[in-house]
Amino acid sequence: MAEQSLERSLPLVPDSSYNWAAQSLAIGQEFPDVETCRRTLKDIAIALHFDLRIVKSDRSRFIAKCSKEGCPWRVHVAKCPGVPTFSIRTLQGEHTCEGVRNLHHQQASVGWVARSVEARIRDNPQYKPKEILQDIRDQHGVAVSYMQAWRGKERSMAALHGTFEEGYRLLPGQGGMVEAVETHFPNAFHGFCLRHVSENFRDTFKNSKLVNIFWNAVYALTAAEFESKISEMVEISQDVIPWFQQYPPRLWAVTYFEGVRYGHFTLAVTELLYNWVLEGHELPIVQMMEHIRHQLTAWFNERRNVGMSLSSVLVPSAEKRILEAISDARCYQVLRANEVEFEIVSTERTNIVDIRSRVCSCRRWQLYGMPCAHAAAALISCGQNAHLFAEHCFTVDSYRETYSQMIYPIPEKITWKEPGEGAEGGGAKVDTSIRPPKTRRPPGRPKKKVLRVESLKRPKRVVQCGRCHMLGHSQKKCTLPI
């Protein structure tokens, strides 16, 4: 009877699962340790849809039976003398009960779920708990809860990648973001991201007219124009005055910014970085950083190839802006005062350009680092190439230089050393020992908020023609006869 087949009729179990389980137990069969024995029996119980009840489990023996009253199925596993292995001593392999007739199974624990999905999670860390519970139901005929699936994934991730404590211990200690910026960019000026500033302004005042004037103030090129827009806002609401004290204009207004923003007013590039973090946020810290490093490696390689394919002086976005300035420059009258100074006359105003100092009285050239239409008119009139008067950061050479640096490959984690390990004299100096943040997971499913720069509710700038002064078109598209 002990060696009888485990065969029985269970329509809920696929034939492939049944055949595998039926051939898994035999008298004399050995297991490396008692834990492997437990796992094997649990797998068989789930595959054949019967409940397993443990009778004895200690260092020297493991005895289990079918939980159904009167069913003779029973197995006795004992430790082999002198070695760590266990072997099956007796086996009553026939079931007379009907087994588990529903989709729920006592043996389908979190640990079993973790082992079942480990291979899949190794290949796809984004494997969702909802997908896990559906796949387990399809493949094993067992229903597990969402929480079981979630906890099983967490346990499997820890088995594959280590605990959070182990991951943080591998990170070298460093200072904070502010200290890093001061160290590596000592001459840089601090400016606010206008996406966040404008959203704060909009949510504070909830007035679309104020928001429109705010954006006009942001782009004002002169102090007089900026102060005019501020006065307009104050007339609508006196409450803007303390808001400007909280958010000083030098941190967001073009005309008062202490450095040059080169036309960059939002942290658009951080959306890409944020999405990379979001893709790997369920990974331990080291694996998440590796994911970001892989993305950066591909990013740099792609842009290196783009840089090598460019044949223009300026990068495409700057090329487009300089061509627009050259096109608008045709509407101006140019009067040359000397070798470097020019008077640019239009129907709306007169501007003074100095091509040696690279300044225009409209201030756009200085504030954006790119020749404005007035500067383009002056440069063209004296036979100069306006493209060559853009700041170096807009050039293809600068673009190629930016992505010429190599992101070095990193070997397998098994070869890594913890900070301070293996250095001469007993250890290297480590600034800070990093530990995981002390956080408590809130109840419920974690929320994933994806930030999108395009979701910014920013009013469109109104274009005004410099020739006919009508709204909605520029001078180069003006149809009024000259």
One Martini backbone bead per residue (centre of mass of N, CA, C, O) as a GRO file, in nm:
protein
  482
    1MET     BB    1   0.055   0.064  -0.017
    2ALA     BB    2   0.302   0.266   0.003
    3GLU     BB    3   0.349   0.233  -0.334
    4GLN     BB    4   0.114   0.360  -0.427
    5SER     BB    5  -0.063   0.539  -0.614
    6LEU     BB    6  -0.179   0.891  -0.627
    7GLU     BB    7  -0.416   0.837  -0.786
    8ARG     BB    8  -0.686   1.069  -0.877
    9SER     BB    9  -0.987   1.245  -0.899
   10LEU     BB   10  -0.921   1.594  -1.032
   11PRO     BB   11  -1.062   1.836  -1.222
   12LEU     BB   12  -0.902   2.099  -1.114
   13VAL     BB   13  -0.646   1.945  -1.213
   14PRO     BB   14  -0.403   1.931  -1.414
   15ASP     BB   15  -0.229   1.682  -1.557
   16SER     BB   16   0.059   1.795  -1.517
   17SER     BB   17   0.036   1.829  -1.206
   18TYR     BB   18  -0.031   1.539  -1.135
   19ASN     BB   19   0.214   1.385  -1.251
   20TRP     BB   20   0.427   1.528  -1.086
   21ALA     BB   21   0.318   1.449  -0.802
   22ALA     BB   22   0.300   1.133  -0.830
   23GLN     BB   23   0.637   1.122  -0.870
   24SER     BB   24   0.754   1.261  -0.585
   25LEU     BB   25   0.693   0.999  -0.408
   26ALA     BB   26   0.914   0.776  -0.210
   27ILE     BB   27   1.068   0.535  -0.082
   28GLY     BB   28   1.385   0.687   0.007
   29GLN     BB   29   1.350   0.966  -0.037
   30GLU     BB   30   1.543   1.266  -0.061
   31PHE     BB   31   1.644   1.552   0.141
   32PRO     BB   32   1.849   1.807   0.228
   33ASP     BB   33   1.603   1.904   0.415
   34VAL     BB   34   1.325   1.985   0.595
   35GLU     BB   35   1.232   2.229   0.426
   36THR     BB   36   1.218   2.083   0.155
   37CYS     BB   37   1.009   1.882   0.245
   38ARG     BB   38   0.782   2.076   0.311
   39ARG     BB   39   0.760   2.207   0.030
   40THR     BB   40   0.697   1.953  -0.131
   41LEU     BB   41   0.434   1.876   0.020
   42LYS     BB   42   0.288   2.138  -0.038
   43ASP     BB   43   0.288   2.117  -0.346
   44ILE     BB   44   0.129   1.853  -0.358
   45ALA     BB   45  -0.126   1.947  -0.208
   46ILE     BB   46  -0.197   2.164  -0.417
   47ALA     BB   47  -0.197   1.990  -0.677
   48LEU     BB   48  -0.414   1.768  -0.529
   49HIS     BB   49  -0.619   1.901  -0.335
   50PHE     BB   50  -0.501   1.879  -0.027
   51ASP     BB   51  -0.484   1.871   0.311
   52LEU     BB   52  -0.227   1.947   0.543
   53ARG     BB   53  -0.114   1.774   0.842
   54ILE     BB   54   0.092   1.827   1.111
   55VAL     BB   55   0.225   1.610   1.353
   56LYS     BB   56   0.552   1.627   1.310
   57SER     BB   57   0.827   1.874   1.395
   58ASP     BB   58   1.178   1.837   1.384
   59ARG     BB   59   1.517   1.759   1.371
   60SER     BB   60   1.438   1.426   1.298
   61ARG     BB   61   1.127   1.484   1.202
   62PHE     BB   62   0.843   1.422   0.961
   63ILE     BB   63   0.484   1.440   1.003
   64ALA     BB   64   0.210   1.366   0.775
   65LYS     BB   65  -0.142   1.435   0.690
   66CYS     BB   66  -0.451   1.416   0.615
   67SER     BB   67  -0.714   1.627   0.726
   68LYS     BB   68  -0.912   1.411   0.666
   69GLU     BB   69  -1.127   1.216   0.804
   70GLY     BB   70  -1.009   0.879   0.732
   71CYS     BB   71  -0.765   0.940   0.574
   72PRO     BB   72  -0.461   0.749   0.500
   73TRP     BB   73  -0.277   0.966   0.436
   74ARG     BB   74   0.089   0.926   0.485
   75VAL     BB   75   0.404   1.068   0.619
   76HIS     BB   76   0.754   0.963   0.691
   77VAL     BB   77   1.028   1.168   0.798
   78ALA     BB   78   1.387   1.116   0.834
   79LYS     BB   79   1.691   1.140   0.960
   80CYS     BB   80   1.999   1.085   0.862
   81PRO     BB   81   2.277   0.945   0.967
   82GLY     BB   82   2.546   1.186   0.967
   83VAL     BB   83   2.342   1.368   0.799
   84PRO     BB   84   2.126   1.633   0.671
   85THR     BB   85   1.939   1.438   0.557
   86PHE     BB   86   1.618   1.327   0.431
   87SER     BB   87   1.381   1.045   0.455
   88ILE     BB   88   1.153   0.819   0.343
   89ARG     BB   89   0.999   0.562   0.536
   90THR     BB   90   0.685   0.622   0.511
   91LEU     BB   91   0.392   0.548   0.281
   92GLN     BB   92   0.058   0.663   0.234
   93GLY     BB   93  -0.068   0.719  -0.102
   94GLU     BB   94  -0.382   0.707  -0.043
   95HIS     BB   95  -0.688   0.855  -0.132
   96THR     BB   96  -1.043   0.879   0.003
   97CYS     BB   97  -1.093   1.162  -0.037
   98GLU     BB   98  -1.204   1.468  -0.196
   99GLY     BB   99  -1.084   1.705  -0.085
  100VAL     BB  100  -1.053   2.009  -0.230
  101ARG     BB  101  -1.355   2.185  -0.367
  102ASN     BB  102  -1.196   2.452  -0.381
  103LEU     BB  103  -0.980   2.743  -0.424
  104HIS     BB  104  -0.900   2.705  -0.134
  105HIS     BB  105  -0.575   2.695   0.050
  106GLN     BB  106  -0.377   2.642   0.323
  107GLN     BB  107  -0.086   2.611   0.170
  108ALA     BB  108  -0.126   2.905   0.041
  109SER     BB  109   0.111   3.086   0.123
  110VAL     BB  110   0.332   3.335   0.115
  111GLY     BB  111   0.577   3.154   0.065
  112TRP     BB  112   0.458   3.005  -0.179
  113VAL     BB  113   0.414   3.251  -0.354
  114ALA     BB  114   0.709   3.342  -0.363
  115ARG     BB  115   0.816   3.084  -0.507
  116SER     BB  116   0.622   3.091  -0.758
  117VAL     BB  117   0.729   3.406  -0.853
  118GLU     BB  118   1.039   3.441  -0.868
  119ALA     BB  119   1.108   3.410  -1.171
  120ARG     BB  120   0.921   3.638  -1.273
  121ILE     BB  121   1.047   3.871  -1.098
  122ARG     BB  122   1.332   3.858  -1.212
  123ASP     BB  123   1.224   3.955  -1.501
  124ASN     BB  124   0.965   4.122  -1.347
  125PRO     BB  125   0.932   4.370  -1.111
  126GLN     BB  126   0.627   4.468  -1.224
  127TYR     BB  127   0.476   4.250  -1.098
  128LYS     BB  128   0.153   4.224  -1.015
  129PRO     BB  129  -0.067   4.117  -0.782
  130LYS     BB  130  -0.302   4.077  -0.981
  131GLU     BB  131  -0.136   3.885  -1.166
  132ILE     BB  132  -0.061   3.674  -0.959
  133LEU     BB  133  -0.347   3.570  -0.874
  134GLN     BB  134  -0.426   3.486  -1.162
  135ASP     BB  135  -0.192   3.286  -1.226
  136ILE     BB  136  -0.241   3.095  -0.988
  137ARG     BB  137  -0.522   3.014  -1.072
  138ASP     BB  138  -0.447   2.904  -1.359
  139GLN     BB  139  -0.197   2.704  -1.267
  140HIS     BB  140  -0.324   2.587  -0.962
  141GLY     BB  141  -0.625   2.631  -0.865
  142VAL     BB  142  -0.579   2.897  -0.678
  143ALA     BB  143  -0.688   3.119  -0.422
  144VAL     BB  144  -0.572   3.447  -0.362
  145SER     BB  145  -0.507   3.725  -0.216
  146TYR     BB  146  -0.387   4.032  -0.254
  147MET     BB  147  -0.209   4.032   0.003
  148GLN     BB  148  -0.062   3.771  -0.058
  149ALA     BB  149   0.060   3.865  -0.324
  150TRP     BB  150   0.211   4.110  -0.211
  151ARG     BB  151   0.379   3.961   0.007
  152GLY     BB  152   0.509   3.760  -0.187
  153LYS     BB  153   0.662   3.970  -0.349
  154GLU     BB  154   0.825   4.096  -0.119
  155ARG     BB  155   0.971   3.833  -0.042
  156SER     BB  156   1.098   3.779  -0.320
  157MET     BB  157   1.259   4.042  -0.339
  158ALA     BB  158   1.434   3.986  -0.089
  159ALA     BB  159   1.560   3.720  -0.197
  160LEU     BB  160   1.687   3.852  -0.459
  161HIS     BB  161   1.796   4.161  -0.326
  162GLY     BB  162   1.739   4.200  -0.045
  163THR     BB  163   1.741   4.412   0.194
  164PHE     BB  164   1.728   4.738   0.278
  165GLU     BB  165   1.969   4.736   0.469
  166GLU     BB  166   2.172   4.610   0.268
  167GLY     BB  167   2.149   4.830   0.051
  168TYR     BB  168   2.229   5.084   0.222
  169ARG     BB  169   2.512   4.973   0.310
  170LEU     BB  170   2.632   5.011   0.002
  171LEU     BB  171   2.621   5.309   0.045
  172PRO     BB  172   2.769   5.596   0.016
  173GLY     BB  173   2.840   5.860   0.202
  174GLN     BB  174   2.662   6.173   0.184
  175GLY     BB  175   2.554   6.460   0.126
  176GLY     BB  176   2.349   6.688   0.038
  177MET     BB  177   2.213   6.869  -0.216
  178VAL     BB  178   2.315   7.150  -0.143
  179GLU     BB  179   2.615   7.071  -0.108
  180ALA     BB  180   2.654   6.956  -0.395
  181VAL     BB  181   2.595   7.214  -0.554
  182GLU     BB  182   2.815   7.392  -0.417
  183THR     BB  183   3.052   7.210  -0.510
  184HIS     BB  184   2.986   7.171  -0.838
  185PHE     BB  185   2.814   7.474  -0.842
  186PRO     BB  186   2.938   7.762  -0.728
  187ASN     BB  187   2.811   7.971  -0.971
  188ALA     BB  188   2.525   7.908  -0.916
  189PHE     BB  189   2.184   7.980  -0.943
  190HIS     BB  190   1.877   8.012  -0.779
  191GLY     BB  191   1.571   7.861  -0.908
  192PHE     BB  192   1.252   7.830  -0.980
  193CYS     BB  193   0.995   7.634  -1.067
  194LEU     BB  194   0.725   7.741  -1.255
  195ARG     BB  195   0.527   7.518  -1.209
  196HIS     BB  196   0.511   7.543  -0.896
  197VAL     BB  197   0.464   7.846  -0.866
  198SER     BB  198   0.205   7.869  -1.044
  199GLU     BB  199   0.037   7.668  -0.883
  200ASN     BB  200   0.044   7.826  -0.621
  201PHE     BB  201  -0.084   8.084  -0.731
  202ARG     BB  202  -0.344   7.957  -0.837
  203ASP     BB  203  -0.436   7.821  -0.562
  204THR     BB  204  -0.441   8.087  -0.394
  205PHE     BB  205  -0.635   8.282  -0.599
  206LYS     BB  206  -0.833   8.180  -0.819
  207ASN     BB  207  -0.733   8.370  -1.086
  208SER     BB  208  -0.700   8.400  -1.421
  209LYS     BB  209  -0.609   8.695  -1.453
  210LEU     BB  210  -0.370   8.678  -1.259
  211VAL     BB  211  -0.218   8.453  -1.406
  212ASN     BB  212  -0.168   8.604  -1.670
  213ILE     BB  213  -0.006   8.837  -1.541
  214PHE     BB  214   0.210   8.666  -1.414
  215TRP     BB  215   0.334   8.563  -1.683
  216ASN     BB  216   0.407   8.846  -1.783
  217ALA     BB  217   0.605   8.897  -1.549
  218VAL     BB  218   0.799   8.667  -1.599
  219TYR     BB  219   0.870   8.776  -1.914
  220ALA     BB  220   0.982   9.026  -1.838
  221LEU     BB  221   1.265   9.229  -1.950
  222THR     BB  222   1.188   9.466  -1.758
  223ALA     BB  223   1.136   9.644  -1.476
  224ALA     BB  224   0.903   9.820  -1.578
  225GLU     BB  225   0.726   9.588  -1.683
  226PHE     BB  226   0.707   9.434  -1.418
  227GLU     BB  227   0.585   9.661  -1.236
  228SER     BB  228   0.328   9.690  -1.404
  229LYS     BB  229   0.218   9.401  -1.343
  230ILE     BB  230   0.210   9.427  -1.040
  231SER     BB  231   0.006   9.660  -1.029
  232GLU     BB  232  -0.225   9.502  -1.159
  233MET     BB  233  -0.245   9.290  -0.931
  234VAL     BB  234  -0.294   9.481  -0.690
  235GLU     BB  235  -0.566   9.591  -0.795
  236ILE     BB  236  -0.707   9.311  -0.760
  237SER     BB  237  -0.489   9.212  -0.520
  238GLN     BB  238  -0.330   9.257  -0.209
  239ASP     BB  239  -0.233   8.951  -0.155
  240VAL     BB  240   0.029   8.949  -0.340
  241ILE     BB  241   0.241   9.078  -0.157
  242PRO     BB  242   0.304   8.839   0.044
  243TRP     BB  243   0.372   8.638  -0.183
  244PHE     BB  244   0.630   8.797  -0.285
  245GLN     BB  245   0.777   8.755  -0.012
  246GLN     BB  246   0.784   8.441  -0.028
  247TYR     BB  247   0.839   8.488  -0.358
  248PRO     BB  248   1.096   8.601  -0.492
  249PRO     BB  249   1.162   8.732  -0.808
  250ARG     BB  250   1.466   8.628  -0.831
  251LEU     BB  251   1.346   8.313  -0.855
  252TRP     BB  252   1.136   8.375  -1.137
  253ALA     BB  253   1.216   8.632  -1.276
  254VAL     BB  254   1.380   8.726  -1.552
  255THR     BB  255   1.477   9.026  -1.477
  256TYR     BB  256   1.593   8.923  -1.165
  257PHE     BB  257   1.778   8.717  -1.236
  258GLU     BB  258   2.117   8.658  -1.160
  259GLY     BB  259   2.128   8.487  -1.403
  260VAL     BB  260   2.094   8.231  -1.658
  261ARG     BB  261   1.827   8.031  -1.813
  262TYR     BB  262   1.800   7.984  -2.128
  263GLY     BB  263   1.471   7.921  -2.125
  264HIS     BB  264   1.457   7.770  -1.841
  265PHE     BB  265   1.158   7.715  -1.618
  266THR     BB  266   1.164   7.404  -1.595
  267LEU     BB  267   1.187   7.052  -1.479
  268ALA     BB  268   1.161   6.852  -1.733
  269VAL     BB  269   1.390   6.638  -1.690
  270THR     BB  270   1.270   6.520  -1.419
  271GLU     BB  271   1.044   6.350  -1.539
  272LEU     BB  272   1.223   6.129  -1.648
  273LEU     BB  273   1.352   6.054  -1.378
  274TYR     BB  274   1.087   5.995  -1.232
  275ASN     BB  275   1.001   5.758  -1.417
  276TRP     BB  276   1.238   5.579  -1.345
  277VAL     BB  277   1.170   5.557  -1.047
  278LEU     BB  278   0.886   5.443  -1.088
  279GLU     BB  279   0.976   5.178  -1.228
  280GLY     BB  280   1.183   5.115  -0.954
  281HIS     BB  281   1.033   5.159  -0.666
  282GLU     BB  282   1.011   4.838  -0.580
  283LEU     BB  283   1.296   4.840  -0.547
  284PRO     BB  284   1.570   4.832  -0.417
  285ILE     BB  285   1.798   5.079  -0.399
  286VAL     BB  286   2.021   4.950  -0.577
  287GLN     BB  287   1.839   4.857  -0.814
  288MET     BB  288   1.729   5.138  -0.877
  289MET     BB  289   2.004   5.265  -0.946
  290GLU     BB  290   2.065   5.066  -1.175
  291HIS     BB  291   1.827   5.144  -1.349
  292ILE     BB  292   1.916   5.439  -1.389
  293ARG     BB  293   2.194   5.376  -1.510
  294HIS     BB  294   2.091   5.230  -1.759
  295GLN     BB  295   1.930   5.469  -1.870
  296LEU     BB  296   2.171   5.665  -1.890
  297THR     BB  297   2.339   5.501  -2.083
  298ALA     BB  298   2.132   5.507  -2.314
  299TRP     BB  299   2.102   5.813  -2.327
  300PHE     BB  300   2.396   5.884  -2.396
  301ASN     BB  301   2.420   5.710  -2.650
  302GLU     BB  302   2.195   5.842  -2.813
  303ARG     BB  303   2.321   6.138  -2.801
  304ARG     BB  304   2.584   6.074  -2.934
  305ASN     BB  305   2.456   5.997  -3.205
  306VAL     BB  306   2.314   6.264  -3.255
  307GLY     BB  307   2.565   6.448  -3.247
  308MET     BB  308   2.709   6.307  -3.495
  309SER     BB  309   2.461   6.387  -3.701
  310LEU     BB  310   2.526   6.678  -3.672
  311SER     BB  311   2.591   6.984  -3.895
  312SER     BB  312   2.540   7.216  -3.724
  313VAL     BB  313   2.600   7.470  -3.501
  314LEU     BB  314   2.324   7.419  -3.379
  315VAL     BB  315   2.082   7.307  -3.220
  316PRO     BB  316   1.766   7.264  -3.322
  317SER     BB  317   1.623   7.458  -3.118
  318ALA     BB  318   1.820   7.698  -3.171
  319GLU     BB  319   1.790   7.711  -3.476
  320LYS     BB  320   1.491   7.792  -3.474
  321ARG     BB  321   1.523   8.060  -3.312
  322ILE     BB  322   1.728   8.205  -3.504
  323LEU     BB  323   1.544   8.197  -3.758
  324GLU     BB  324   1.320   8.371  -3.635
  325ALA     BB  325   1.497   8.621  -3.584
  326ILE     BB  326   1.581   8.662  -3.881
  327SER     BB  327   1.295   8.700  -3.991
  328ASP     BB  328   1.220   8.949  -3.808
  329ALA     BB  329   1.464   9.139  -3.900
  330ARG     BB  330   1.339   9.244  -4.182
  331CYS     BB  331   1.154   9.480  -4.034
  332TYR     BB  332   1.413   9.640  -3.987
  333GLN     BB  333   1.604   9.926  -3.914
  334VAL     BB  334   1.952  10.001  -3.981
  335LEU     BB  335   2.184  10.183  -3.766
  336ARG     BB  336   2.518  10.277  -3.780
  337ALA     BB  337   2.749  10.405  -3.544
  338ASN     BB  338   2.971  10.170  -3.543
  339GLU     BB  339   3.140   9.880  -3.521
  340VAL     BB  340   2.923   9.776  -3.266
  341GLU     BB  341   2.689   9.990  -3.300
  342PHE     BB  342   2.320   9.989  -3.302
  343GLU     BB  343   2.018  10.102  -3.464
  344ILE     BB  344   1.687   9.978  -3.407
  345VAL     BB  345   1.406  10.019  -3.620
  346SER     BB  346   1.060  10.050  -3.540
  347THR     BB  347   0.718  10.103  -3.498
  348GLU     BB  348   0.748  10.078  -3.166
  349ARG     BB  349   1.078  10.088  -3.147
  350THR     BB  350   1.408  10.151  -3.008
  351ASN     BB  351   1.724   9.978  -3.041
  352ILE     BB  352   2.030   9.883  -2.879
  353VAL     BB  353   2.333   9.742  -3.023
  354ASP     BB  354   2.606   9.525  -2.897
  355ILE     BB  355   2.822   9.293  -3.043
  356ARG     BB  356   3.056   9.276  -2.837
  357SER     BB  357   2.874   9.255  -2.562
  358ARG     BB  358   2.598   9.121  -2.616
  359VAL     BB  359   2.368   9.359  -2.639
  360CYS     BB  360   2.028   9.466  -2.563
  361SER     BB  361   1.779   9.686  -2.469
  362CYS     BB  362   1.564   9.447  -2.443
  363ARG     BB  363   1.740   9.185  -2.303
  364ARG     BB  364   1.721   8.906  -2.451
  365TRP     BB  365   2.013   8.828  -2.509
  366GLN     BB  366   2.106   8.817  -2.207
  367LEU     BB  367   1.868   8.625  -2.089
  368TYR     BB  368   1.900   8.380  -2.332
  369GLY     BB  369   2.176   8.359  -2.517
  370MET     BB  370   2.026   8.484  -2.778
  371PRO     BB  371   1.974   8.636  -3.053
  372CYS     BB  372   1.780   8.871  -3.134
  373ALA     BB  373   1.625   9.044  -3.377
  374HIS     BB  374   1.801   9.295  -3.343
  375ALA     BB  375   2.076   9.149  -3.350
  376ALA     BB  376   2.035   9.012  -3.623
  377ALA     BB  377   2.016   9.273  -3.785
  378ALA     BB  378   2.301   9.378  -3.715
  379LEU     BB  379   2.467   9.130  -3.811
  380ILE     BB  380   2.369   9.121  -4.107
  381SER     BB  381   2.457   9.418  -4.188
  382CYS     BB  382   2.783   9.318  -4.122
  383GLY     BB  383   2.822   9.002  -4.211
  384GLN     BB  384   2.721   8.821  -3.985
  385ASN     BB  385   2.685   8.524  -3.794
  386ALA     BB  386   2.435   8.463  -3.573
  387HIS     BB  387   2.511   8.174  -3.472
  388LEU     BB  388   2.798   8.271  -3.336
  389PHE     BB  389   2.626   8.445  -3.092
  390ALA     BB  390   2.574   8.215  -2.930
  391GLU     BB  391   2.590   8.030  -2.683
  392HIS     BB  392   2.775   7.747  -2.626
  393CYS     BB  393   2.534   7.564  -2.515
  394PHE     BB  394   2.392   7.566  -2.822
  395THR     BB  395   2.598   7.385  -2.938
  396VAL     BB  396   2.711   7.097  -3.077
  397ASP     BB  397   2.975   7.079  -2.922
  398SER     BB  398   2.842   7.087  -2.641
  399TYR     BB  399   2.663   6.840  -2.678
  400ARG     BB  400   2.894   6.639  -2.722
  401GLU     BB  401   3.043   6.696  -2.454
  402THR     BB  402   2.818   6.615  -2.257
  403TYR     BB  403   2.807   6.297  -2.395
  404SER     BB  404   3.121   6.194  -2.366
  405GLN     BB  405   3.081   6.069  -2.113
  406MET     BB  406   3.129   5.793  -1.908
  407ILE     BB  407   2.938   5.513  -1.803
  408TYR     BB  408   3.029   5.286  -1.600
  409PRO     BB  409   3.054   4.971  -1.553
  410ILE     BB  410   2.908   4.710  -1.342
  411PRO     BB  411   2.940   4.457  -1.163
  412GLU     BB  412   2.852   4.223  -0.980
  413LYS     BB  413   2.739   4.225  -0.656
  414ILE     BB  414   2.933   3.998  -0.543
  415THR     BB  415   3.197   4.206  -0.586
  416TRP     BB  416   3.127   4.386  -0.376
  417LYS     BB  417   3.196   4.647  -0.137
  418GLU     BB  418   3.185   4.776   0.148
  419PRO     BB  419   3.224   5.048   0.309
  420GLY     BB  420   3.568   5.008   0.417
  421GLU     BB  421   3.637   4.760   0.254
  422GLY     BB  422   3.973   4.670   0.173
  423ALA     BB  423   4.144   4.880   0.303
  424GLU     BB  424   4.407   5.034   0.396
  425GLY     BB  425   4.416   5.007   0.749
  426GLY     BB  426   4.100   4.876   0.774
  427GLY     BB  427   3.975   5.132   0.616
  428ALA     BB  428   3.763   5.353   0.490
  429LYS     BB  429   3.635   5.656   0.469
  430VAL     BB  430   3.310   5.736   0.606
  431ASP     BB  431   3.086   5.976   0.633
  432THR     BB  432   2.818   5.787   0.612
  433SER     BB  433   2.567   5.586   0.753
  434ILE     BB  434   2.324   5.429   0.578
  435ARG     BB  435   1.975   5.425   0.636
  436PRO     BB  436   1.675   5.353   0.640
  437PRO     BB  437   1.389   5.490   0.643
  438LYS     BB  438   1.149   5.591   0.885
  439THR     BB  439   0.875   5.405   0.791
  440ARG     BB  440   0.515   5.381   0.746
  441ARG     BB  441   0.294   5.197   0.604
  442PRO     BB  442   0.016   5.262   0.468
  443PRO     BB  443  -0.289   5.194   0.419
  444GLY     BB  444  -0.317   5.021   0.153
  445ARG     BB  445  -0.261   5.103  -0.159
  446PRO     BB  446  -0.023   5.234  -0.328
  447LYS     BB  447   0.034   5.541  -0.462
  448LYS     BB  448   0.055   5.663  -0.809
  449LYS     BB  449   0.216   5.961  -0.909
  450VAL     BB  450   0.213   6.126  -1.218
  451LEU     BB  451   0.414   6.353  -1.360
  452ARG     BB  452   0.316   6.630  -1.581
  453VAL     BB  453   0.411   6.893  -1.762
  454GLU     BB  454   0.156   6.916  -1.959
  455SER     BB  455  -0.048   6.975  -1.708
  456LEU     BB  456   0.012   7.258  -1.714
  457LYS     BB  457  -0.180   7.554  -1.645
  458ARG     BB  458  -0.088   7.743  -1.907
  459PRO     BB  459  -0.102   8.026  -2.057
  460LYS     BB  460  -0.104   8.166  -2.350
  461ARG     BB  461   0.072   8.358  -2.541
  462VAL     BB  462   0.033   8.668  -2.674
  463VAL     BB  463   0.051   8.768  -3.002
  464GLN     BB  464   0.216   9.065  -3.132
  465CYS     BB  465   0.233   9.283  -3.376
  466GLY     BB  466   0.489   9.517  -3.476
  467ARG     BB  467   0.314   9.662  -3.715
  468CYS     BB  468  -0.019   9.639  -3.653
  469HIS     BB  469  -0.090   9.543  -3.343
  470MET     BB  470  -0.207   9.271  -3.365
  471LEU     BB  471  -0.349   8.983  -3.264
  472GLY     BB  472  -0.210   8.640  -3.343
  473HIS     BB  473   0.061   8.765  -3.476
  474SER     BB  474   0.345   8.820  -3.651
  475GLN     BB  475   0.541   8.995  -3.859
  476LYS     BB  476   0.600   8.755  -4.068
  477LYS     BB  477   0.259   8.712  -4.087
  478CYS     BB  478   0.189   8.975  -4.202
  479THR     BB  479  -0.069   9.117  -4.436
  480LEU     BB  480   0.010   9.399  -4.430
  481PRO     BB  481   0.090   9.641  -4.620
  482ILE     BB  482   0.393   9.826  -4.666
   0.00000   0.00000   0.00000
